[in-house]
Amino acid sequence: GRYGYRPAELIERCGCHNSRTTGISESRLEVIKHTVLQGEVTSRIDQVVQILDFNIRQTEINYSNHYLLNLIRSRRM
């Protein structure tokens, strides 16, 4: 693929689920939306890339750390 990923198989969706994102994916993106984008909402990917600019790698590292810390905390309870 273009970015080193293999093309995913097409998944046939049932007609019962029409939402564009799940609650889980929204909560995972909360770090990016509030920390990096400072809550700015945009629907154009070129605008998102321009805002993130050189911070994409650091954002991924910060998100991974945040996700792992939450995972560890949830397993302790």
PQR file with spaces between the fields and no chain letter, atoms N, CA, C, O and H, PARSE charges and radii, in Angstrom:
ATOM       1  N    GLY     1       0.800   -1.189    0.000 -0.4000 1.5000
ATOM       2  CA   GLY     1       0.000    0.000    0.000 -0.0000 2.0000
ATOM       3  C    GLY     1       0.845    1.255    0.000  0.5500 1.7000
ATOM       4  O    GLY     1       2.072    1.202    0.080 -0.5500 1.4000
ATOM       5  N    ARG     2       0.187    2.344   -0.088 -0.4000 1.5000
ATOM       6  CA   ARG     2       0.857    3.633   -0.217 -0.0000 2.0000
ATOM       7  C    ARG     2       1.722    3.970    0.989  0.5500 1.7000
ATOM       8  O    ARG     2       2.814    4.517    0.832 -0.5500 1.4000
ATOM       9  H    ARG     2      -0.810    2.386   -0.153  0.4000 1.0000
ATOM      10  N    TYR     3       1.255    3.653    2.179 -0.4000 1.5000
ATOM      11  CA   TYR     3       1.995    4.000    3.390 -0.0000 2.0000
ATOM      12  C    TYR     3       2.579    2.768    4.069  0.5500 1.7000
ATOM      13  O    TYR     3       2.875    2.805    5.263 -0.5500 1.4000
ATOM      14  H    TYR     3       0.369    3.209    2.306  0.4000 1.0000
ATOM      15  N    GLY     4       2.749    1.685    3.332 -0.4000 1.5000
ATOM      16  CA   GLY     4       3.319    0.474    3.899 -0.0000 2.0000
ATOM      17  C    GLY     4       2.297   -0.458    4.504  0.5500 1.7000
ATOM      18  O    GLY     4       2.667   -1.500    5.043 -0.5500 1.4000
ATOM      19  H    GLY     4       2.509    1.655    2.362  0.4000 1.0000
ATOM      20  N    TYR     5       1.016   -0.117    4.434 -0.4000 1.5000
ATOM      21  CA   TYR     5      -0.038   -0.974    4.954 -0.0000 2.0000
ATOM      22  C    TYR     5      -0.602   -1.820    3.824  0.5500 1.7000
ATOM      23  O    TYR     5      -0.691   -1.370    2.682 -0.5500 1.4000
ATOM      24  H    TYR     5       0.715    0.730    3.995  0.4000 1.0000
ATOM      25  N    ARG     6      -0.980   -3.036    4.150 -0.4000 1.5000
ATOM      26  CA   ARG     6      -1.645   -3.881    3.161 -0.0000 2.0000
ATOM      27  C    ARG     6      -3.078   -3.407    2.992  0.5500 1.7000
ATOM      28  O    ARG     6      -3.707   -2.963    3.953 -0.5500 1.4000
ATOM      29  H    ARG     6      -0.908   -3.401    5.079  0.4000 1.0000
ATOM      30  N    PRO     7      -3.595   -3.500    1.774 -0.5600 1.5000
ATOM      31  CA   PRO     7      -5.007   -3.114    1.593  0.2800 2.0000
ATOM      32  C    PRO     7      -5.914   -4.006    2.434  0.5500 1.7000
ATOM      33  O    PRO     7      -5.773   -5.229    2.434 -0.5500 1.4000
ATOM      34  N    ALA     8      -6.822   -3.397    3.129 -0.4000 1.5000
ATOM      35  CA   ALA     8      -7.738   -4.151    3.990 -0.0000 2.0000
ATOM      36  C    ALA     8      -8.827   -4.795    3.144  0.5500 1.7000
ATOM      37  O    ALA     8      -9.222   -4.275    2.100 -0.5500 1.4000
ATOM      38  H    ALA     8      -6.937   -2.404    3.128  0.4000 1.0000
ATOM      39  N    GLU     9      -9.294   -5.922    3.617 -0.4000 1.5000
ATOM      40  CA   GLU     9     -10.413   -6.563    2.939 -0.0000 2.0000
ATOM      41  C    GLU     9     -11.670   -5.739    3.185  0.5500 1.7000
ATOM      42  O    GLU     9     -11.852   -5.159    4.255 -0.5500 1.4000
ATOM      43  H    GLU     9      -8.974   -6.344    4.465  0.4000 1.0000
ATOM      44  N    LEU    10     -12.526   -5.700    2.180 -0.4000 1.5000
ATOM      45  CA   LEU    10     -13.786   -4.989    2.350 -0.0000 2.0000
ATOM      46  C    LEU    10     -14.671   -5.764    3.307  0.5500 1.7000
ATOM      47  O    LEU    10     -14.809   -6.982    3.195 -0.5500 1.4000
ATOM      48  H    LEU    10     -12.377   -6.172    1.311  0.4000 1.0000
ATOM      49  N    ILE    11     -15.259   -5.061    4.234 -0.4000 1.5000
ATOM      50  CA   ILE    11     -16.133   -5.678    5.223 -0.0000 2.0000
ATOM      51  C    ILE    11     -17.558   -5.253    4.927  0.5500 1.7000
ATOM      52  O    ILE    11     -17.866   -4.062    4.883 -0.5500 1.4000
ATOM      53  H    ILE    11     -15.146   -4.071    4.325  0.4000 1.0000
ATOM      54  N    GLU    12     -18.408   -6.215    4.727 -0.4000 1.5000
ATOM      55  CA   GLU    12     -19.821   -5.924    4.479 -0.0000 2.0000
ATOM      56  C    GLU    12     -20.462   -5.526    5.803  0.5500 1.7000
ATOM      57  O    GLU    12     -20.395   -6.279    6.775 -0.5500 1.4000
ATOM      58  H    GLU    12     -18.158   -7.183    4.762  0.4000 1.0000
ATOM      59  N    ARG    13     -21.068   -4.376    5.848 -0.4000 1.5000
ATOM      60  CA   ARG    13     -21.693   -3.903    7.083 -0.0000 2.0000
ATOM      61  C    ARG    13     -23.174   -4.229    7.084  0.5500 1.7000
ATOM      62  O    ARG    13     -23.837   -4.226    6.047 -0.5500 1.4000
ATOM      63  H    ARG    13     -21.123   -3.765    5.058  0.4000 1.0000
ATOM      64  N    CYS    14     -23.665   -4.507    8.267 -0.4000 1.5000
ATOM      65  CA   CYS    14     -25.101   -4.727    8.375 -0.0000 2.0000
ATOM      66  C    CYS    14     -25.804   -3.369    8.316  0.5500 1.7000
ATOM      67  O    CYS    14     -25.179   -2.340    8.575 -0.5500 1.4000
ATOM      68  H    CYS    14     -23.126   -4.509    9.109  0.4000 1.0000
ATOM      69  N    GLY    15     -27.063   -3.356    7.988 -0.4000 1.5000
ATOM      70  CA   GLY    15     -27.792   -2.102    7.881 -0.0000 2.0000
ATOM      71  C    GLY    15     -28.207   -1.522    9.215  0.5500 1.7000
ATOM      72  O    GLY    15     -28.816   -0.453    9.262 -0.5500 1.4000
ATOM      73  H    GLY    15     -27.570   -4.191    7.778  0.4000 1.0000
ATOM      74  N    CYS    16     -27.886   -2.216   10.311 -0.4000 1.5000
ATOM      75  CA   CYS    16     -28.354   -1.781   11.623 -0.0000 2.0000
ATOM      76  C    CYS    16     -27.407   -0.788   12.284  0.5500 1.7000
ATOM      77  O    CYS    16     -27.767   -0.181   13.292 -0.5500 1.4000
ATOM      78  H    CYS    16     -27.391   -3.085   10.272  0.4000 1.0000
ATOM      79  N    HIS    17     -26.212   -0.610   11.744 -0.4000 1.5000
ATOM      80  CA   HIS    17     -25.230    0.254   12.398 -0.0000 2.0000
ATOM      81  C    HIS    17     -24.783    1.323   11.412  0.5500 1.7000
ATOM      82  O    HIS    17     -24.055    1.036   10.461 -0.5500 1.4000
ATOM      83  H    HIS    17     -25.920   -1.103   10.924  0.4000 1.0000
ATOM      84  N    ASN    18     -25.221    2.553   11.642 -0.4000 1.5000
ATOM      85  CA   ASN    18     -24.942    3.620   10.689 -0.0000 2.0000
ATOM      86  C    ASN    18     -24.035    4.719   11.224  0.5500 1.7000
ATOM      87  O    ASN    18     -23.761    5.676   10.500 -0.5500 1.4000
ATOM      88  H    ASN    18     -25.812    2.786   12.414  0.4000 1.0000
ATOM      89  N    SER    19     -23.564    4.622   12.451 -0.4000 1.5000
ATOM      90  CA   SER    19     -22.748    5.709   12.994 -0.0000 2.0000
ATOM      91  C    SER    19     -21.389    5.743   12.302  0.5500 1.7000
ATOM      92  O    SER    19     -20.883    4.716   11.849 -0.5500 1.4000
ATOM      93  H    SER    19     -23.787    3.845   13.039  0.4000 1.0000
ATOM      94  N    ARG    20     -20.813    6.925   12.228 -0.4000 1.5000
ATOM      95  CA   ARG    20     -19.539    7.097   11.533 -0.0000 2.0000
ATOM      96  C    ARG    20     -18.358    6.702   12.407  0.5500 1.7000
ATOM      97  O    ARG    20     -17.347    6.221   11.896 -0.5500 1.4000
ATOM      98  H    ARG    20     -21.224    7.760   12.596  0.4000 1.0000
ATOM      99  N    THR    21     -18.471    6.898   13.713 -0.4000 1.5000
ATOM     100  CA   THR    21     -17.411    6.498   14.631 -0.0000 2.0000
ATOM     101  C    THR    21     -18.050    5.836   15.836  0.5500 1.7000
ATOM     102  O    THR    21     -19.245    5.990   16.089 -0.5500 1.4000
ATOM     103  H    THR    21     -19.292    7.289   14.128  0.4000 1.0000
ATOM     104  N    THR    22     -17.244    5.103   16.569 -0.4000 1.5000
ATOM     105  CA   THR    22     -17.744    4.477   17.788 -0.0000 2.0000
ATOM     106  C    THR    22     -17.369    5.338   18.980  0.5500 1.7000
ATOM     107  O    THR    22     -16.508    6.212   18.877 -0.5500 1.4000
ATOM     108  H    THR    22     -16.273    4.978   16.364  0.4000 1.0000
ATOM     109  N    GLY    23     -18.003    5.095   20.091 -0.4000 1.5000
ATOM     110  CA   GLY    23     -17.665    5.823   21.307 -0.0000 2.0000
ATOM     111  C    GLY    23     -16.231    5.580   21.723  0.5500 1.7000
ATOM     112  O    GLY    23     -15.563    6.481   22.230 -0.5500 1.4000
ATOM     113  H    GLY    23     -18.702    4.384   20.175  0.4000 1.0000
ATOM     114  N    ILE    24     -15.753    4.352   21.507 -0.4000 1.5000
ATOM     115  CA   ILE    24     -14.374    4.019   21.873 -0.0000 2.0000
ATOM     116  C    ILE    24     -13.395    4.815   21.022  0.5500 1.7000
ATOM     117  O    ILE    24     -12.432    5.377   21.543 -0.5500 1.4000
ATOM     118  H    ILE    24     -16.296    3.620   21.095  0.4000 1.0000
ATOM     119  N    SER    25     -13.637    4.866   19.713 -0.4000 1.5000
ATOM     120  CA   SER    25     -12.715    5.615   18.855 -0.0000 2.0000
ATOM     121  C    SER    25     -12.746    7.101   19.189  0.5500 1.7000
ATOM     122  O    SER    25     -11.712    7.767   19.137 -0.5500 1.4000
ATOM     123  H    SER    25     -14.420    4.410   19.290  0.4000 1.0000
ATOM     124  N    GLU    26     -13.915    7.623   19.528 -0.4000 1.5000
ATOM     125  CA   GLU    26     -14.006    9.034   19.911 -0.0000 2.0000
ATOM     126  C    GLU    26     -13.221    9.306   21.188  0.5500 1.7000
ATOM     127  O    GLU    26     -12.528   10.319   21.281 -0.5500 1.4000
ATOM     128  H    GLU    26     -14.754    7.082   19.570  0.4000 1.0000
ATOM     129  N    SER    27     -13.318    8.418   22.172 -0.4000 1.5000
ATOM     130  CA   SER    27     -12.594    8.652   23.422 -0.0000 2.0000
ATOM     131  C    SER    27     -11.093    8.530   23.209  0.5500 1.7000
ATOM     132  O    SER    27     -10.315    9.232   23.856 -0.5500 1.4000
ATOM     133  H    SER    27     -13.881    7.595   22.096  0.4000 1.0000
ATOM     134  N    ARG    28     -10.679    7.644   22.306 -0.4000 1.5000
ATOM     135  CA   ARG    28      -9.249    7.516   22.015 -0.0000 2.0000
ATOM     136  C    ARG    28      -8.712    8.748   21.305  0.5500 1.7000
ATOM     137  O    ARG    28      -7.553    9.116   21.494 -0.5500 1.4000
ATOM     138  H    ARG    28     -11.311    7.074   21.781  0.4000 1.0000
ATOM     139  N    LEU    29      -9.536    9.383   20.496 -0.4000 1.5000
ATOM     140  CA   LEU    29      -9.107   10.582   19.786 -0.0000 2.0000
ATOM     141  C    LEU    29      -9.184   11.836   20.650  0.5500 1.7000
ATOM     142  O    LEU    29      -8.753   12.909   20.228 -0.5500 1.4000
ATOM     143  H    LEU    29     -10.477    9.083   20.343  0.4000 1.0000
ATOM     144  N    GLU    30      -9.729   11.708   21.853 -0.4000 1.5000
ATOM     145  CA   GLU    30      -9.875   12.866   22.732 -0.0000 2.0000
ATOM     146  C    GLU    30      -8.534   13.531   23.010  0.5500 1.7000
ATOM     147  O    GLU    30      -8.447   14.757   23.062 -0.5500 1.4000
ATOM     148  H    GLU    30     -10.079   10.836   22.196  0.4000 1.0000
ATOM     149  N    VAL    31      -7.484   12.724   23.189 -0.4000 1.5000
ATOM     150  CA   VAL    31      -6.153   13.271   23.450 -0.0000 2.0000
ATOM     151  C    VAL    31      -5.719   14.163   22.301  0.5500 1.7000
ATOM     152  O    VAL    31      -5.225   15.270   22.517 -0.5500 1.4000
ATOM     153  H    VAL    31      -7.555   11.727   23.147  0.4000 1.0000
ATOM     154  N    ILE    32      -5.903   13.681   21.083 -0.4000 1.5000
ATOM     155  CA   ILE    32      -5.498   14.466   19.918 -0.0000 2.0000
ATOM     156  C    ILE    32      -6.368   15.701   19.771  0.5500 1.7000
ATOM     157  O    ILE    32      -5.862   16.795   19.522 -0.5500 1.4000
ATOM     158  H    ILE    32      -6.304   12.782   20.907  0.4000 1.0000
ATOM     159  N    LYS    33      -7.676   15.533   19.923 -0.4000 1.5000
ATOM     160  CA   LYS    33      -8.590   16.658   19.726 -0.0000 2.0000
ATOM     161  C    LYS    33      -8.341   17.788   20.709  0.5500 1.7000
ATOM     162  O    LYS    33      -8.399   18.959   20.334 -0.5500 1.4000
ATOM     163  H    LYS    33      -8.087   14.644   20.125  0.4000 1.0000
ATOM     164  N    HIS    34      -8.065   17.453   21.960 -0.4000 1.5000
ATOM     165  CA   HIS    34      -7.961   18.497   22.974 -0.0000 2.0000
ATOM     166  C    HIS    34      -6.540   18.961   23.226  0.5500 1.7000
ATOM     167  O    HIS    34      -6.328   20.131   23.546 -0.5500 1.4000
ATOM     168  H    HIS    34      -8.018   16.501   22.264  0.4000 1.0000
ATOM     169  N    THR    35      -5.550   18.070   23.091 -0.4000 1.5000
ATOM     170  CA   THR    35      -4.183   18.458   23.380 -0.0000 2.0000
ATOM     171  C    THR    35      -3.505   19.090   22.184  0.5500 1.7000
ATOM     172  O    THR    35      -2.885   20.147   22.298 -0.5500 1.4000
ATOM     173  H    THR    35      -5.722   17.119   22.831  0.4000 1.0000
ATOM     174  N    VAL    36      -3.622   18.444   21.038 -0.4000 1.5000
ATOM     175  CA   VAL    36      -2.902   18.914   19.866 -0.0000 2.0000
ATOM     176  C    VAL    36      -3.713   19.910   19.059  0.5500 1.7000
ATOM     177  O    VAL    36      -3.199   20.958   18.667 -0.5500 1.4000
ATOM     178  H    VAL    36      -4.125   17.585   20.945  0.4000 1.0000
ATOM     179  N    LEU    37      -4.972   19.595   18.808 -0.4000 1.5000
ATOM     180  CA   LEU    37      -5.802   20.483   17.998 -0.0000 2.0000
ATOM     181  C    LEU    37      -6.474   21.568   18.833  0.5500 1.7000
ATOM     182  O    LEU    37      -7.134   22.448   18.280 -0.5500 1.4000
ATOM     183  H    LEU    37      -5.389   18.744   19.126  0.4000 1.0000
ATOM     184  N    GLN    38      -6.316   21.518   20.155 -0.4000 1.5000
ATOM     185  CA   GLN    38      -6.924   22.474   21.080 -0.0000 2.0000
ATOM     186  C    GLN    38      -8.417   22.632   20.825  0.5500 1.7000
ATOM     187  O    GLN    38      -8.959   23.736   20.881 -0.5500 1.4000
ATOM     188  H    GLN    38      -5.779   20.803   20.603  0.4000 1.0000
ATOM     189  N    GLY    39      -9.070   21.509   20.544 -0.4000 1.5000
ATOM     190  CA   GLY    39     -10.511   21.508   20.374 -0.0000 2.0000
ATOM     191  C    GLY    39     -11.007   21.991   19.029  0.5500 1.7000
ATOM     192  O    GLY    39     -12.214   22.003   18.785 -0.5500 1.4000
ATOM     193  H    GLY    39      -8.630   20.612   20.499  0.4000 1.0000
ATOM     194  N    GLU    40     -10.098   22.389   18.147 -0.4000 1.5000
ATOM     195  CA   GLU    40     -10.525   22.870   16.832 -0.0000 2.0000
ATOM     196  C    GLU    40     -11.097   21.714   16.020  0.5500 1.7000
ATOM     197  O    GLU    40     -10.533   20.620   16.001 -0.5500 1.4000
ATOM     198  H    GLU    40      -9.118   22.379   18.345  0.4000 1.0000
ATOM     199  N    VAL    41     -12.195   21.955   15.367 -0.4000 1.5000
ATOM     200  CA   VAL    41     -12.854   20.921   14.578 -0.0000 2.0000
ATOM     201  C    VAL    41     -12.747   21.291   13.109  0.5500 1.7000
ATOM     202  O    VAL    41     -13.064   22.413   12.714 -0.5500 1.4000
ATOM     203  H    VAL    41     -12.654   22.844   15.382  0.4000 1.0000
ATOM     204  N    THR    42     -12.299   20.339   12.307 -0.4000 1.5000
ATOM     205  CA   THR    42     -12.221   20.562   10.871 -0.0000 2.0000
ATOM     206  C    THR    42     -12.519   19.261   10.158  0.5500 1.7000
ATOM     207  O    THR    42     -12.170   18.186   10.648 -0.5500 1.4000
ATOM     208  H    THR    42     -12.041   19.428   12.628  0.4000 1.0000
ATOM     209  N    SER    43     -13.155   19.347    9.015 -0.4000 1.5000
ATOM     210  CA   SER    43     -13.501   18.138    8.273 -0.0000 2.0000
ATOM     211  C    SER    43     -12.551   17.888    7.111  0.5500 1.7000
ATOM     212  O    SER    43     -12.642   16.849    6.458 -0.5500 1.4000
ATOM     213  H    SER    43     -13.438   20.219    8.617  0.4000 1.0000
ATOM     214  N    ARG    44     -11.655   18.808    6.846 -0.4000 1.5000
ATOM     215  CA   ARG    44     -10.718   18.638    5.732 -0.0000 2.0000
ATOM     216  C    ARG    44      -9.403   18.086    6.241  0.5500 1.7000
ATOM     217  O    ARG    44      -8.783   18.660    7.136 -0.5500 1.4000
ATOM     218  H    ARG    44     -11.582   19.652    7.377  0.4000 1.0000
ATOM     219  N    ILE    45      -8.973   16.953    5.661 -0.4000 1.5000
ATOM     220  CA   ILE    45      -7.762   16.292    6.127 -0.0000 2.0000
ATOM     221  C    ILE    45      -6.528   17.163    5.917  0.5500 1.7000
ATOM     222  O    ILE    45      -5.595   17.093    6.717 -0.5500 1.4000
ATOM     223  H    ILE    45      -9.476   16.487    4.933  0.4000 1.0000
ATOM     224  N    ASP    46      -6.494   17.978    4.869 -0.4000 1.5000
ATOM     225  CA   ASP    46      -5.328   18.834    4.655 -0.0000 2.0000
ATOM     226  C    ASP    46      -5.198   19.872    5.763  0.5500 1.7000
ATOM     227  O    ASP    46      -4.086   20.251    6.132 -0.5500 1.4000
ATOM     228  H    ASP    46      -7.252   18.034    4.219  0.4000 1.0000
ATOM     229  N    GLN    47      -6.330   20.336    6.298 -0.4000 1.5000
ATOM     230  CA   GLN    47      -6.280   21.282    7.411 -0.0000 2.0000
ATOM     231  C    GLN    47      -5.786   20.594    8.679  0.5500 1.7000
ATOM     232  O    GLN    47      -5.023   21.172    9.453 -0.5500 1.4000
ATOM     233  H    GLN    47      -7.233   20.029    5.998  0.4000 1.0000
ATOM     234  N    VAL    48      -6.227   19.355    8.883 -0.4000 1.5000
ATOM     235  CA   VAL    48      -5.774   18.609   10.062 -0.0000 2.0000
ATOM     236  C    VAL    48      -4.272   18.391    9.992  0.5500 1.7000
ATOM     237  O    VAL    48      -3.566   18.600   10.979 -0.5500 1.4000
ATOM     238  H    VAL    48      -6.847   18.886    8.254  0.4000 1.0000
ATOM     239  N    VAL    49      -3.777   17.969    8.830 -0.4000 1.5000
ATOM     240  CA   VAL    49      -2.342   17.724    8.667 -0.0000 2.0000
ATOM     241  C    VAL    49      -1.559   19.012    8.859  0.5500 1.7000
ATOM     242  O    VAL    49      -0.487   18.998    9.463 -0.5500 1.4000
ATOM     243  H    VAL    49      -4.350   17.799    8.028  0.4000 1.0000
ATOM     244  N    GLN    50      -2.074   20.113    8.360 -0.4000 1.5000
ATOM     245  CA   GLN    50      -1.401   21.396    8.528 -0.0000 2.0000
ATOM     246  C    GLN    50      -1.325   21.778   10.009  0.5500 1.7000
ATOM     247  O    GLN    50      -0.304   22.291   10.467 -0.5500 1.4000
ATOM     248  H    GLN    50      -2.945   20.124    7.869  0.4000 1.0000
ATOM     249  N    ILE    51      -2.400   21.529   10.752 -0.4000 1.5000
ATOM     250  CA   ILE    51      -2.413   21.856   12.181 -0.0000 2.0000
ATOM     251  C    ILE    51      -1.434   20.965   12.936  0.5500 1.7000
ATOM     252  O    ILE    51      -0.678   21.440   13.784 -0.5500 1.4000
ATOM     253  H    ILE    51      -3.229   21.112   10.380  0.4000 1.0000
ATOM     254  N    LEU    52      -1.453   19.671   12.624 -0.4000 1.5000
ATOM     255  CA   LEU    52      -0.574   18.736   13.326 -0.0000 2.0000
ATOM     256  C    LEU    52       0.887   18.908   12.921  0.5500 1.7000
ATOM     257  O    LEU    52       1.794   18.748   13.739 -0.5500 1.4000
ATOM     258  H    LEU    52      -2.068   19.286   11.936  0.4000 1.0000
ATOM     259  N    ASP    53       1.102   19.236   11.643 -0.4000 1.5000
ATOM     260  CA   ASP    53       2.416   19.514   11.079 -0.0000 2.0000
ATOM     261  C    ASP    53       3.466   18.523   11.562  0.5500 1.7000
ATOM     262  O    ASP    53       3.351   17.330   11.283 -0.5500 1.4000
ATOM     263  H    ASP    53       0.366   19.365   10.979  0.4000 1.0000
ATOM     264  N    PHE    54       4.474   18.980   12.273 -0.4000 1.5000
ATOM     265  CA   PHE    54       5.573   18.113   12.689 -0.0000 2.0000
ATOM     266  C    PHE    54       5.300   17.401   14.011  0.5500 1.7000
ATOM     267  O    PHE    54       6.151   16.652   14.490 -0.5500 1.4000
ATOM     268  H    PHE    54       4.567   19.949   12.500  0.4000 1.0000
ATOM     269  N    ASN    55       4.143   17.620   14.601 -0.4000 1.5000
ATOM     270  CA   ASN    55       3.850   17.040   15.909 -0.0000 2.0000
ATOM     271  C    ASN    55       3.226   15.653   15.831  0.5500 1.7000
ATOM     272  O    ASN    55       2.885   15.081   16.866 -0.5500 1.4000
ATOM     273  H    ASN    55       3.452   18.229   14.211  0.4000 1.0000
ATOM     274  N    ILE    56       3.068   15.097   14.636 -0.4000 1.5000
ATOM     275  CA   ILE    56       2.364   13.824   14.503 -0.0000 2.0000
ATOM     276  C    ILE    56       3.073   12.712   15.266  0.5500 1.7000
ATOM     277  O    ILE    56       2.426   11.966   16.002 -0.5500 1.4000
ATOM     278  H    ILE    56       3.346   15.562   13.795  0.4000 1.0000
ATOM     279  N    ARG    57       4.385   12.585   15.107 -0.4000 1.5000
ATOM     280  CA   ARG    57       5.115   11.515   15.793 -0.0000 2.0000
ATOM     281  C    ARG    57       5.024   11.679   17.306  0.5500 1.7000
ATOM     282  O    ARG    57       4.776   10.704   18.016 -0.5500 1.4000
ATOM     283  H    ARG    57       4.910   13.191   14.509  0.4000 1.0000
ATOM     284  N    GLN    58       5.219   12.888   17.808 -0.4000 1.5000
ATOM     285  CA   GLN    58       5.127   13.121   19.246 -0.0000 2.0000
ATOM     286  C    GLN    58       3.717   12.864   19.753  0.5500 1.7000
ATOM     287  O    GLN    58       3.537   12.364   20.864 -0.5500 1.4000
ATOM     288  H    GLN    58       5.420   13.680   17.231  0.4000 1.0000
ATOM     289  N    THR    59       2.723   13.200   18.953 -0.4000 1.5000
ATOM     290  CA   THR    59       1.334   12.936   19.319 -0.0000 2.0000
ATOM     291  C    THR    59       1.093   11.443   19.472  0.5500 1.7000
ATOM     292  O    THR    59       0.429   11.013   20.415 -0.5500 1.4000
ATOM     293  H    THR    59       2.869   13.606   18.051  0.4000 1.0000
ATOM     294  N    GLU    60       1.630   10.648   18.547 -0.4000 1.5000
ATOM     295  CA   GLU    60       1.476    9.201   18.629 -0.0000 2.0000
ATOM     296  C    GLU    60       2.145    8.644   19.879  0.5500 1.7000
ATOM     297  O    GLU    60       1.594    7.763   20.540 -0.5500 1.4000
ATOM     298  H    GLU    60       2.169   10.997   17.781  0.4000 1.0000
ATOM     299  N    ILE    61       3.323    9.149   20.206 -0.4000 1.5000
ATOM     300  CA   ILE    61       4.026    8.703   21.414 -0.0000 2.0000
ATOM     301  C    ILE    61       3.235    9.080   22.656  0.5500 1.7000
ATOM     302  O    ILE    61       3.059    8.256   23.553 -0.5500 1.4000
ATOM     303  H    ILE    61       3.771    9.864   19.669  0.4000 1.0000
ATOM     304  N    ASN    62       2.756   10.321   22.717 -0.4000 1.5000
ATOM     305  CA   ASN    62       1.973   10.764   23.871 -0.0000 2.0000
ATOM     306  C    ASN    62       0.695    9.956   24.020  0.5500 1.7000
ATOM     307  O    ASN    62       0.315    9.581   25.129 -0.5500 1.4000
ATOM     308  H    ASN    62       2.899   10.991   21.989  0.4000 1.0000
ATOM     309  N    TYR    63       0.032    9.689   22.895 -0.4000 1.5000
ATOM     310  CA   TYR    63      -1.199    8.895   22.943 -0.0000 2.0000
ATOM     311  C    TYR    63      -0.908    7.485   23.430  0.5500 1.7000
ATOM     312  O    TYR    63      -1.652    6.948   24.250 -0.5500 1.4000
ATOM     313  H    TYR    63       0.340    9.994   21.994  0.4000 1.0000
ATOM     314  N    SER    64       0.172    6.877   22.930 -0.4000 1.5000
ATOM     315  CA   SER    64       0.527    5.521   23.353 -0.0000 2.0000
ATOM     316  C    SER    64       0.788    5.476   24.849  0.5500 1.7000
ATOM     317  O    SER    64       0.329    4.564   25.537 -0.5500 1.4000
ATOM     318  H    SER    64       0.776    7.314   22.263  0.4000 1.0000
ATOM     319  N    ASN    65       1.519    6.454   25.350 -0.4000 1.5000
ATOM     320  CA   ASN    65       1.786    6.514   26.791 -0.0000 2.0000
ATOM     321  C    ASN    65       0.490    6.671   27.579  0.5500 1.7000
ATOM     322  O    ASN    65       0.287    5.993   28.586 -0.5500 1.4000
ATOM     323  H    ASN    65       1.892    7.195   24.792  0.4000 1.0000
ATOM     324  N    HIS    66      -0.380    7.559   27.125 -0.4000 1.5000
ATOM     325  CA   HIS    66      -1.665    7.792   27.785 -0.0000 2.0000
ATOM     326  C    HIS    66      -2.510    6.518   27.784  0.5500 1.7000
ATOM     327  O    HIS    66      -3.098    6.155   28.803 -0.5500 1.4000
ATOM     328  H    HIS    66      -0.215    8.109   26.307  0.4000 1.0000
ATOM     329  N    TYR    67      -2.566    5.848   26.641 -0.4000 1.5000
ATOM     330  CA   TYR    67      -3.357    4.620   26.510 -0.0000 2.0000
ATOM     331  C    TYR    67      -2.822    3.531   27.441  0.5500 1.7000
ATOM     332  O    TYR    67      -3.598    2.865   28.125 -0.5500 1.4000
ATOM     333  H    TYR    67      -2.089    6.143   25.813  0.4000 1.0000
ATOM     334  N    LEU    68      -1.501    3.347   27.470 -0.4000 1.5000
ATOM     335  CA   LEU    68      -0.909    2.314   28.322 -0.0000 2.0000
ATOM     336  C    LEU    68      -1.117    2.617   29.804  0.5500 1.7000
ATOM     337  O    LEU    68      -1.397    1.711   30.588 -0.5500 1.4000
ATOM     338  H    LEU    68      -0.870    3.889   26.914  0.4000 1.0000
ATOM     339  N    LEU    69      -0.983    3.877   30.190 -0.4000 1.5000
ATOM     340  CA   LEU    69      -1.223    4.235   31.593 -0.0000 2.0000
ATOM     341  C    LEU    69      -2.660    3.929   32.001  0.5500 1.7000
ATOM     342  O    LEU    69      -2.897    3.393   33.084 -0.5500 1.4000
ATOM     343  H    LEU    69      -0.756    4.614   29.553  0.4000 1.0000
ATOM     344  N    ASN    70      -3.613    4.265   31.146 -0.4000 1.5000
ATOM     345  CA   ASN    70      -5.016    3.958   31.443 -0.0000 2.0000
ATOM     346  C    ASN    70      -5.261    2.460   31.491  0.5500 1.7000
ATOM     347  O    ASN    70      -6.041    1.985   32.317 -0.5500 1.4000
ATOM     348  H    ASN    70      -3.421    4.700   30.267  0.4000 1.0000
ATOM     349  N    LEU    71      -4.603    1.713   30.614 -0.4000 1.5000
ATOM     350  CA   LEU    71      -4.747    0.262   30.601 -0.0000 2.0000
ATOM     351  C    LEU    71      -4.212   -0.340   31.897  0.5500 1.7000
ATOM     352  O    LEU    71      -4.843   -1.221   32.482 -0.5500 1.4000
ATOM     353  H    LEU    71      -3.969    2.100   29.943  0.4000 1.0000
ATOM     354  N    ILE    72      -3.062    0.129   32.341 -0.4000 1.5000
ATOM     355  CA   ILE    72      -2.468   -0.361   33.592 -0.0000 2.0000
ATOM     356  C    ILE    72      -3.365   -0.010   34.774  0.5500 1.7000
ATOM     357  O    ILE    72      -3.593   -0.842   35.653 -0.5500 1.4000
ATOM     358  H    ILE    72      -2.550    0.845   31.866  0.4000 1.0000
ATOM     359  N    ARG    73      -3.871    1.217   34.795 -0.4000 1.5000
ATOM     360  CA   ARG    73      -4.753    1.637   35.894 -0.0000 2.0000
ATOM     361  C    ARG    73      -6.028    0.807   35.935  0.5500 1.7000
ATOM     362  O    ARG    73      -6.489    0.428   37.012 -0.5500 1.4000
ATOM     363  H    ARG    73      -3.686    1.892   34.082  0.4000 1.0000
ATOM     364  N    SER    74      -6.596    0.525   34.776 -0.4000 1.5000
ATOM     365  CA   SER    74      -7.852   -0.234   34.750 -0.0000 2.0000
ATOM     366  C    SER    74      -7.640   -1.678   35.182  0.5500 1.7000
ATOM     367  O    SER    74      -8.552   -2.293   35.734 -0.5500 1.4000
ATOM     368  H    SER    74      -6.222    0.833   33.901  0.4000 1.0000
ATOM     369  N    ARG    75      -6.476   -2.219   34.947 -0.4000 1.5000
ATOM     370  CA   ARG    75      -6.205   -3.608   35.351 -0.0000 2.0000
ATOM     371  C    ARG    75      -5.911   -3.724   36.838  0.5500 1.7000
ATOM     372  O    ARG    75      -6.057   -4.801   37.415 -0.5500 1.4000
ATOM     373  H    ARG    75      -5.735   -1.718   34.499  0.4000 1.0000
ATOM     374  N    ARG    76      -5.501   -2.637   37.459 -0.4000 1.5000
ATOM     375  CA   ARG    76      -5.229   -2.657   38.900 -0.0000 2.0000
ATOM     376  C    ARG    76      -6.508   -2.678   39.715  0.5500 1.7000
ATOM     377  O    ARG    76      -6.513   -3.139   40.856 -0.5500 1.4000
ATOM     378  H    ARG    76      -5.382   -1.762   36.990  0.4000 1.0000
ATOM     379  N    MET    77      -7.597   -2.180   39.135 -0.4000 1.5000
ATOM     380  CA   MET    77      -8.861   -2.078   39.869 -0.0000 2.0000
ATOM     381  C    MET    77      -9.588   -3.378   39.893  0.5500 1.7000
ATOM     382  O    MET    77     -10.671   -3.468   40.470 -0.5500 1.4000
ATOM     383  H    MET    77      -7.593   -1.805   38.208  0.4000 1.0000
